[in-house]
Amino acid sequence: MAWLAGQSRAALFTTTITRGELFYGACLLPEGQRKTMLLEAIRTILVFDLAGQVLGFDDEAADAYAEIAASRKVAGRPISQFDAMIAAIAKSRGASLATRNVKDFAGCGIQVIDPWNC
């Protein structure tokens, strides 16, 4: 993906929520080589490519979460808890969010980038 290749490694982060989602998805797979390889790939990316760049859900993110989830619900556009938490982490740190699911994060008060369409 050209967008990712054009980014400085120091500018790329993920969240503890995304980390959990990745491991959860891999853990649902049946035992076997595919599951083992995927879990190892996730660990490798987190340890080597994103070392020190996994953002946690702290007090500021919790406050932003409440604002995002409530405003979306009041607007008749509820958001999943995990998506609201990811958006809140980005918002509380003044960060943009790169995702294919642009519509899921619209109206969260953050810049959303679809790296597959850049």
Rosetta constraint file for C-alpha pairs under 8 A:
AtomPair CA 1 CA 5 HARMONIC 6.51 0.50
AtomPair CA 1 CA 115 HARMONIC 7.34 0.50
AtomPair CA 1 CA 116 HARMONIC 6.72 0.50
AtomPair CA 2 CA 6 HARMONIC 6.26 0.50
AtomPair CA 2 CA 115 HARMONIC 7.92 0.50
AtomPair CA 2 CA 118 HARMONIC 7.80 0.50
AtomPair CA 3 CA 7 HARMONIC 6.74 0.50
AtomPair CA 3 CA 115 HARMONIC 5.49 0.50
AtomPair CA 3 CA 116 HARMONIC 7.45 0.50
AtomPair CA 3 CA 118 HARMONIC 6.25 0.50
AtomPair CA 4 CA 115 HARMONIC 7.06 0.50
AtomPair CA 7 CA 11 HARMONIC 6.77 0.50
AtomPair CA 7 CA 12 HARMONIC 7.31 0.50
AtomPair CA 8 CA 12 HARMONIC 6.92 0.50
AtomPair CA 9 CA 49 HARMONIC 7.79 0.50
AtomPair CA 12 CA 50 HARMONIC 7.59 0.50
AtomPair CA 12 CA 53 HARMONIC 7.19 0.50
AtomPair CA 13 CA 50 HARMONIC 6.71 0.50
AtomPair CA 13 CA 53 HARMONIC 4.88 0.50
AtomPair CA 13 CA 54 HARMONIC 5.78 0.50
AtomPair CA 13 CA 55 HARMONIC 6.91 0.50
AtomPair CA 14 CA 18 HARMONIC 6.59 0.50
AtomPair CA 14 CA 19 HARMONIC 7.44 0.50
AtomPair CA 14 CA 50 HARMONIC 7.59 0.50
AtomPair CA 14 CA 53 HARMONIC 6.48 0.50
AtomPair CA 14 CA 54 HARMONIC 4.91 0.50
AtomPair CA 14 CA 55 HARMONIC 6.11 0.50
AtomPair CA 15 CA 19 HARMONIC 6.23 0.50
AtomPair CA 15 CA 54 HARMONIC 4.94 0.50
AtomPair CA 15 CA 55 HARMONIC 4.53 0.50
AtomPair CA 15 CA 56 HARMONIC 5.92 0.50
AtomPair CA 15 CA 57 HARMONIC 7.88 0.50
AtomPair CA 15 CA 86 HARMONIC 6.77 0.50
AtomPair CA 15 CA 89 HARMONIC 7.44 0.50
AtomPair CA 16 CA 20 HARMONIC 6.18 0.50
AtomPair CA 16 CA 54 HARMONIC 6.06 0.50
AtomPair CA 16 CA 55 HARMONIC 6.04 0.50
AtomPair CA 16 CA 56 HARMONIC 5.29 0.50
AtomPair CA 16 CA 57 HARMONIC 7.14 0.50
AtomPair CA 17 CA 21 HARMONIC 6.28 0.50
AtomPair CA 17 CA 56 HARMONIC 7.75 0.50
AtomPair CA 17 CA 57 HARMONIC 7.88 0.50
AtomPair CA 17 CA 82 HARMONIC 6.73 0.50
AtomPair CA 17 CA 85 HARMONIC 7.28 0.50
AtomPair CA 17 CA 86 HARMONIC 6.49 0.50
AtomPair CA 18 CA 22 HARMONIC 6.12 0.50
AtomPair CA 18 CA 86 HARMONIC 7.45 0.50
AtomPair CA 19 CA 23 HARMONIC 6.33 0.50
AtomPair CA 20 CA 24 HARMONIC 5.90 0.50
AtomPair CA 21 CA 25 HARMONIC 6.14 0.50
AtomPair CA 22 CA 26 HARMONIC 6.35 0.50
AtomPair CA 22 CA 42 HARMONIC 7.34 0.50
AtomPair CA 23 CA 27 HARMONIC 5.97 0.50
AtomPair CA 23 CA 39 HARMONIC 6.91 0.50
AtomPair CA 23 CA 42 HARMONIC 7.45 0.50
AtomPair CA 24 CA 28 HARMONIC 6.39 0.50
AtomPair CA 25 CA 29 HARMONIC 7.13 0.50
AtomPair CA 26 CA 35 HARMONIC 6.05 0.50
AtomPair CA 26 CA 38 HARMONIC 6.45 0.50
AtomPair CA 26 CA 39 HARMONIC 6.20 0.50
AtomPair CA 27 CA 35 HARMONIC 7.18 0.50
AtomPair CA 27 CA 39 HARMONIC 7.85 0.50
AtomPair CA 29 CA 35 HARMONIC 5.80 0.50
AtomPair CA 30 CA 35 HARMONIC 6.80 0.50
AtomPair CA 31 CA 35 HARMONIC 6.10 0.50
AtomPair CA 31 CA 36 HARMONIC 7.57 0.50
AtomPair CA 32 CA 36 HARMONIC 6.29 0.50
AtomPair CA 33 CA 37 HARMONIC 5.96 0.50
AtomPair CA 34 CA 38 HARMONIC 6.09 0.50
AtomPair CA 35 CA 39 HARMONIC 6.13 0.50
AtomPair CA 36 CA 40 HARMONIC 6.20 0.50
AtomPair CA 37 CA 41 HARMONIC 6.09 0.50
AtomPair CA 38 CA 42 HARMONIC 6.21 0.50
AtomPair CA 39 CA 43 HARMONIC 6.24 0.50
AtomPair CA 40 CA 44 HARMONIC 6.05 0.50
AtomPair CA 41 CA 45 HARMONIC 6.20 0.50
AtomPair CA 42 CA 46 HARMONIC 6.23 0.50
AtomPair CA 43 CA 47 HARMONIC 5.98 0.50
AtomPair CA 44 CA 48 HARMONIC 5.73 0.50
AtomPair CA 44 CA 49 HARMONIC 7.33 0.50
AtomPair CA 45 CA 49 HARMONIC 4.86 0.50
AtomPair CA 45 CA 50 HARMONIC 6.16 0.50
AtomPair CA 46 CA 50 HARMONIC 4.81 0.50
AtomPair CA 46 CA 51 HARMONIC 5.87 0.50
AtomPair CA 46 CA 54 HARMONIC 7.92 0.50
AtomPair CA 47 CA 51 HARMONIC 4.98 0.50
AtomPair CA 50 CA 54 HARMONIC 6.72 0.50
AtomPair CA 55 CA 89 HARMONIC 7.18 0.50
AtomPair CA 56 CA 89 HARMONIC 7.23 0.50
AtomPair CA 57 CA 61 HARMONIC 5.53 0.50
AtomPair CA 57 CA 62 HARMONIC 6.69 0.50
AtomPair CA 57 CA 85 HARMONIC 7.36 0.50
AtomPair CA 57 CA 89 HARMONIC 6.17 0.50
AtomPair CA 58 CA 62 HARMONIC 6.13 0.50
AtomPair CA 58 CA 89 HARMONIC 7.95 0.50
AtomPair CA 59 CA 63 HARMONIC 6.32 0.50
AtomPair CA 60 CA 64 HARMONIC 6.29 0.50
AtomPair CA 60 CA 89 HARMONIC 7.93 0.50
AtomPair CA 60 CA 92 HARMONIC 5.76 0.50
AtomPair CA 61 CA 65 HARMONIC 5.92 0.50
AtomPair CA 61 CA 85 HARMONIC 7.28 0.50
AtomPair CA 61 CA 88 HARMONIC 4.99 0.50
AtomPair CA 61 CA 89 HARMONIC 4.87 0.50
AtomPair CA 61 CA 90 HARMONIC 8.00 0.50
AtomPair CA 61 CA 91 HARMONIC 7.48 0.50
AtomPair CA 61 CA 92 HARMONIC 5.32 0.50
AtomPair CA 62 CA 66 HARMONIC 6.41 0.50
AtomPair CA 62 CA 85 HARMONIC 7.63 0.50
AtomPair CA 62 CA 88 HARMONIC 7.08 0.50
AtomPair CA 63 CA 67 HARMONIC 6.55 0.50
AtomPair CA 63 CA 88 HARMONIC 7.93 0.50
AtomPair CA 64 CA 68 HARMONIC 6.09 0.50
AtomPair CA 64 CA 88 HARMONIC 4.93 0.50
AtomPair CA 64 CA 89 HARMONIC 7.62 0.50
AtomPair CA 64 CA 91 HARMONIC 6.86 0.50
AtomPair CA 64 CA 92 HARMONIC 6.29 0.50
AtomPair CA 65 CA 69 HARMONIC 5.90 0.50
AtomPair CA 65 CA 84 HARMONIC 5.84 0.50
AtomPair CA 65 CA 85 HARMONIC 5.63 0.50
AtomPair CA 65 CA 87 HARMONIC 7.49 0.50
AtomPair CA 65 CA 88 HARMONIC 4.82 0.50
AtomPair CA 65 CA 89 HARMONIC 7.92 0.50
AtomPair CA 66 CA 70 HARMONIC 5.91 0.50
AtomPair CA 67 CA 71 HARMONIC 5.97 0.50
AtomPair CA 68 CA 72 HARMONIC 6.09 0.50
AtomPair CA 68 CA 84 HARMONIC 6.43 0.50
AtomPair CA 68 CA 87 HARMONIC 7.89 0.50
AtomPair CA 68 CA 88 HARMONIC 7.05 0.50
AtomPair CA 68 CA 108 HARMONIC 5.68 0.50
AtomPair CA 68 CA 109 HARMONIC 7.88 0.50
AtomPair CA 69 CA 73 HARMONIC 6.16 0.50
AtomPair CA 69 CA 78 HARMONIC 6.92 0.50
AtomPair CA 69 CA 79 HARMONIC 6.37 0.50
AtomPair CA 69 CA 81 HARMONIC 7.61 0.50
AtomPair CA 69 CA 84 HARMONIC 6.01 0.50
AtomPair CA 70 CA 74 HARMONIC 6.08 0.50
AtomPair CA 71 CA 75 HARMONIC 6.09 0.50
AtomPair CA 72 CA 76 HARMONIC 6.36 0.50
AtomPair CA 72 CA 77 HARMONIC 4.97 0.50
AtomPair CA 72 CA 78 HARMONIC 5.05 0.50
AtomPair CA 72 CA 79 HARMONIC 6.53 0.50
AtomPair CA 72 CA 107 HARMONIC 7.26 0.50
AtomPair CA 72 CA 108 HARMONIC 7.65 0.50
AtomPair CA 73 CA 77 HARMONIC 5.43 0.50
AtomPair CA 73 CA 78 HARMONIC 4.37 0.50
AtomPair CA 73 CA 79 HARMONIC 7.31 0.50
AtomPair CA 74 CA 78 HARMONIC 7.90 0.50
AtomPair CA 79 CA 83 HARMONIC 6.51 0.50
AtomPair CA 79 CA 84 HARMONIC 6.12 0.50
AtomPair CA 79 CA 104 HARMONIC 7.04 0.50
AtomPair CA 79 CA 105 HARMONIC 7.96 0.50
AtomPair CA 80 CA 84 HARMONIC 6.10 0.50
AtomPair CA 81 CA 85 HARMONIC 6.07 0.50
AtomPair CA 82 CA 86 HARMONIC 6.20 0.50
AtomPair CA 83 CA 87 HARMONIC 6.08 0.50
AtomPair CA 83 CA 104 HARMONIC 7.51 0.50
AtomPair CA 83 CA 105 HARMONIC 7.23 0.50
AtomPair CA 84 CA 88 HARMONIC 5.95 0.50
AtomPair CA 84 CA 105 HARMONIC 7.92 0.50
AtomPair CA 84 CA 108 HARMONIC 7.98 0.50
AtomPair CA 85 CA 89 HARMONIC 6.21 0.50
AtomPair CA 86 CA 90 HARMONIC 6.44 0.50
AtomPair CA 87 CA 91 HARMONIC 6.03 0.50
AtomPair CA 87 CA 97 HARMONIC 7.40 0.50
AtomPair CA 87 CA 105 HARMONIC 6.96 0.50
AtomPair CA 87 CA 108 HARMONIC 6.66 0.50
AtomPair CA 87 CA 110 HARMONIC 7.24 0.50
AtomPair CA 88 CA 92 HARMONIC 5.90 0.50
AtomPair CA 89 CA 93 HARMONIC 6.41 0.50
AtomPair CA 90 CA 94 HARMONIC 6.06 0.50
AtomPair CA 90 CA 95 HARMONIC 4.75 0.50
AtomPair CA 90 CA 96 HARMONIC 6.26 0.50
AtomPair CA 90 CA 97 HARMONIC 6.55 0.50
AtomPair CA 90 CA 110 HARMONIC 7.20 0.50
AtomPair CA 91 CA 95 HARMONIC 6.04 0.50
AtomPair CA 91 CA 96 HARMONIC 7.73 0.50
AtomPair CA 91 CA 109 HARMONIC 6.96 0.50
AtomPair CA 91 CA 110 HARMONIC 5.80 0.50
AtomPair CA 94 CA 110 HARMONIC 7.74 0.50
AtomPair CA 95 CA 110 HARMONIC 7.33 0.50
AtomPair CA 95 CA 111 HARMONIC 7.60 0.50
AtomPair CA 96 CA 110 HARMONIC 6.09 0.50
AtomPair CA 96 CA 111 HARMONIC 4.82 0.50
AtomPair CA 96 CA 112 HARMONIC 5.86 0.50
AtomPair CA 96 CA 113 HARMONIC 7.18 0.50
AtomPair CA 97 CA 110 HARMONIC 7.23 0.50
AtomPair CA 97 CA 111 HARMONIC 6.28 0.50
AtomPair CA 97 CA 112 HARMONIC 4.85 0.50
AtomPair CA 97 CA 113 HARMONIC 6.00 0.50
AtomPair CA 98 CA 112 HARMONIC 5.89 0.50
AtomPair CA 98 CA 113 HARMONIC 4.60 0.50
AtomPair CA 98 CA 114 HARMONIC 5.72 0.50
AtomPair CA 98 CA 115 HARMONIC 6.21 0.50
AtomPair CA 99 CA 112 HARMONIC 7.15 0.50
AtomPair CA 99 CA 113 HARMONIC 6.24 0.50
AtomPair CA 99 CA 114 HARMONIC 5.27 0.50
AtomPair CA 99 CA 115 HARMONIC 6.71 0.50
AtomPair CA 100 CA 113 HARMONIC 7.90 0.50
AtomPair CA 100 CA 114 HARMONIC 5.12 0.50
AtomPair CA 100 CA 115 HARMONIC 6.96 0.50
AtomPair CA 100 CA 116 HARMONIC 6.80 0.50
AtomPair CA 101 CA 105 HARMONIC 7.11 0.50
AtomPair CA 101 CA 114 HARMONIC 7.52 0.50
AtomPair CA 102 CA 106 HARMONIC 6.38 0.50
AtomPair CA 102 CA 112 HARMONIC 6.23 0.50
AtomPair CA 102 CA 113 HARMONIC 7.04 0.50
AtomPair CA 102 CA 114 HARMONIC 6.35 0.50
AtomPair CA 105 CA 112 HARMONIC 7.04 0.50
AtomPair CA 106 CA 112 HARMONIC 7.43 0.50
AtomPair CA 113 CA 118 HARMONIC 7.99 0.50
AtomPair CA 114 CA 118 HARMONIC 6.61 0.50
